[in-house]
Amino acid sequence: MGQISIIGNNGKAILYASLTSEGKLFFEFELYARNENEGDYEFNHTVEPEEFAFITAMFGLNSKNSILANIQQITDSGRGEELERALTKNKIKNELWTWLNTPKSAL
């Protein structure tokens, strides 16, 4: 299983999930500037394998499934926003990385 689109309440992807070569769960999203007054924004959440059991229990999923299969089940059941909030509020322990490209007009 490759990259999984986490779908929000509006029916659009709010995160993309995959596994790193180290077996960590990796969530990412990029927002691109709509005009010259805005900057691009990227953020990533990296979740250690030790947290997989917590995610499985939090969403009431089968612990025998792979973590990506469980993430797919979360988004298929319409709970993508709940997953995103749990990552953002650090209910699911994760390392957050962000990047912002400041538009030239703001300099």
C-alpha positions as CSV (number, residue, x, y, z in Angstrom):
1,M,0.0,0.0,0.0
2,G,1.5,3.4,-1.0
3,Q,0.2,6.8,-0.1
4,I,-3.2,7.2,1.3
5,S,-5.3,10.3,1.0
6,I,-7.0,11.4,4.2
7,I,-10.3,12.9,3.2
8,G,-11.9,15.8,5.2
9,N,-15.5,16.7,5.7
10,N,-15.5,18.7,2.5
11,G,-14.6,15.6,0.5
12,K,-11.0,16.9,-0.3
13,A,-7.7,15.5,0.9
14,I,-6.5,17.1,4.1
15,L,-3.4,14.9,4.6
16,Y,-1.5,12.2,2.8
17,A,-0.2,9.2,4.8
18,S,2.6,6.8,4.0
19,L,5.3,4.7,5.8
20,T,8.9,5.8,5.8
21,S,11.7,3.4,5.1
22,E,12.2,3.3,8.9
23,G,8.6,2.1,9.4
24,K,7.3,5.4,10.8
25,L,3.9,6.8,9.8
26,F,4.3,10.0,7.8
27,F,1.5,12.5,7.2
28,E,2.1,15.4,4.9
29,F,0.2,18.3,3.3
30,E,1.2,21.3,1.2
31,L,-0.8,24.5,0.7
32,Y,0.2,26.5,-2.3
33,A,-0.1,30.3,-2.6
34,R,-3.2,31.4,-4.6
35,N,-1.6,34.8,-5.4
36,E,1.6,36.8,-4.9
37,N,0.5,38.0,-1.5
38,E,0.4,34.5,0.0
39,G,3.2,32.0,0.7
40,D,3.4,28.3,0.3
41,Y,3.0,26.3,3.5
42,E,4.0,22.7,4.2
43,F,3.7,20.5,7.3
44,N,4.5,16.9,8.2
45,H,3.6,14.8,11.2
46,T,5.9,11.8,11.9
47,V,4.5,9.1,14.2
48,E,6.8,6.4,15.7
49,P,5.7,2.8,15.5
50,E,5.2,2.7,19.2
51,E,2.1,4.9,18.7
52,F,0.4,2.6,16.2
53,A,-1.4,0.6,18.9
54,F,-2.7,3.8,20.4
55,I,-4.1,4.9,17.0
56,T,-5.7,1.5,16.5
57,A,-7.4,1.6,20.0
58,M,-8.4,5.3,19.6
59,F,-10.4,4.5,16.5
60,G,-11.6,1.0,17.6
61,L,-9.8,-0.8,14.8
62,N,-8.4,-4.3,14.3
63,S,-4.8,-4.5,15.7
64,K,-4.0,-7.3,13.4
65,N,-4.3,-5.0,10.3
66,S,-1.3,-3.0,9.1
67,I,-1.3,0.6,10.3
68,L,-1.8,1.8,6.7
69,A,-4.9,-0.5,6.3
70,N,-6.2,1.0,9.6
71,I,-5.5,4.6,8.4
72,Q,-7.4,3.8,5.2
73,Q,-10.3,2.5,7.3
74,I,-10.3,5.8,9.3
75,T,-10.6,7.9,6.2
76,D,-13.1,5.5,4.6
77,S,-15.4,5.7,7.7
78,G,-15.4,9.6,7.4
79,R,-13.1,10.2,10.4
80,G,-10.3,11.9,8.6
81,E,-10.9,15.2,10.3
82,E,-10.8,13.5,13.7
83,L,-7.4,11.9,12.8
84,E,-6.1,15.3,11.6
85,R,-7.2,17.0,14.9
86,A,-5.6,14.2,17.0
87,L,-2.3,14.8,15.2
88,T,-2.5,18.6,15.4
89,K,-3.4,18.6,19.1
90,N,-0.8,15.9,19.8
91,K,-3.3,13.4,21.1
92,I,-1.4,11.1,18.9
93,K,2.3,11.7,19.8
94,N,4.1,13.0,16.7
95,E,7.0,15.1,15.5
96,L,5.7,18.2,13.6
97,W,7.7,19.9,10.9
98,T,6.5,23.0,9.2
99,W,7.8,25.3,6.4
100,L,6.5,28.6,5.2
101,N,7.7,30.4,2.1
102,T,7.2,34.1,2.6
103,P,5.9,35.9,-0.5
104,K,8.2,38.5,-2.1
105,S,5.6,41.1,-1.7
106,A,5.8,40.7,2.1
107,L,9.6,41.4,2.2
